[in-house]
Amino acid sequence: MRNHSVTHLMHKALREVLGAHVQQKGSLVNAERTRFDFAHNAPVTPAQIALAWVMAQPGTIAIPKAVRPDHVRQNVEALGITLSTDDLAELDRAFPAPTRKSPLEMI
């Protein structure tokens, strides 16, 4: 039960970074991991959608680069974006997988 305090700290930090409208929607804290679900309704950028898409891919780890505080905040906000099955299908249609080797673009 002692580890539950981390959820209070995460909620406080998210409210400070994203705003007072952030709401906790659930959490799980055990010896193996911590999960914190939250709601943050705000407009999102294309980069945030791209980051959310990368994080939704199985076996993929996203390591976003950020130097400016506002960019760090945008990356944190991307954690709260959940893409539906329809969203993912629409992105796959709009940006199909390459048919040959090609260098990756930075976004």
N, C-alpha and C positions, 0 to 999 in steps of 0.2 A: 504494500500500500504506500510505502514511503516514496516510491518512484512516481506516483501519480502527480506529485508537485511539478514535474516537468511539463505536464499539459497546461498548468496554470502559467508557467513561464513562457511557453510557446504562444499561448493565447495573448498574453500581454505584449510580447514582442511583435506579433502580427498586427495587433491593434495600433501599436506605435508606428510601425512601418507603413501599413496599408490604410489605416484609418479606423475610427471607432465603430464603423458599421460592420466590421468583421465579426462573424458569429461562429462559435464552435458547434460542430455538427456531430461530433463523436470522437472517440479516441480509444487506443489500445496500448497498454504499457505492460510489457513482460520482460523476462530476462533476455530474450532474443532480439526484440525490436520495440520501437515506439512508432505509433501511427497517430496522426492528428488530422482530423477532417474538419474543414472549415468552409464557410460560404463567404464569397467576396464578389459582389455584383458591381462590376465596373467595365467600361469599354476595354477591349484587349487589342494589342498590336499584332501585326502579322508575325513578328518575331516570337511573341508569346505563344501564338498558335503553333508555329513551327517547333518550338521547344516542347510544348504539350504533346505534339505528335511524336516527336522523338522519344519522349518519356513513355509513351503508350506502346512502343514497339518492344516485343519480347526480346530479351537478351541484349538490350541496348542500354548503355549508360550515357547520360548527357552531362557534359562538363562545360557549361556556358561560361564564356569570358565576360567579365564586367569590370570596368574601372571606375566609372562614374556612379555616385550613389543612386541616381535615378535609374540607371541600367540595372544595378543590383536589385532595386525595388521591383522593376519589371520582371526580372528573372524569378524572384520570390512569388510574385503574383501569378506567374505561369504554373506554379505548383497547384493552385486552386482551380485550374481549368480542367474539366473532365470532358473529353470528346466522346460523343455518342458513337454508336456503330454507324449511324447515318453520316455523321460528321467525318469519320475516318474514311468511309466509302467515297464521299464527295471529294475529299482531299486526294485520295488515290486516283480518282478520275481526272482531277485537275492537274495532278502532277504524277503521271505514270512512271513506273520504274524504268530506268534506262535499258535499252536493248543491246548496248555495247559498253565497253569500258570507257569511262570518261572521268576527268578530274572533278572532284567535289567543289561546289561553289560555297563561299562563305556568305552567311546572311547575317 
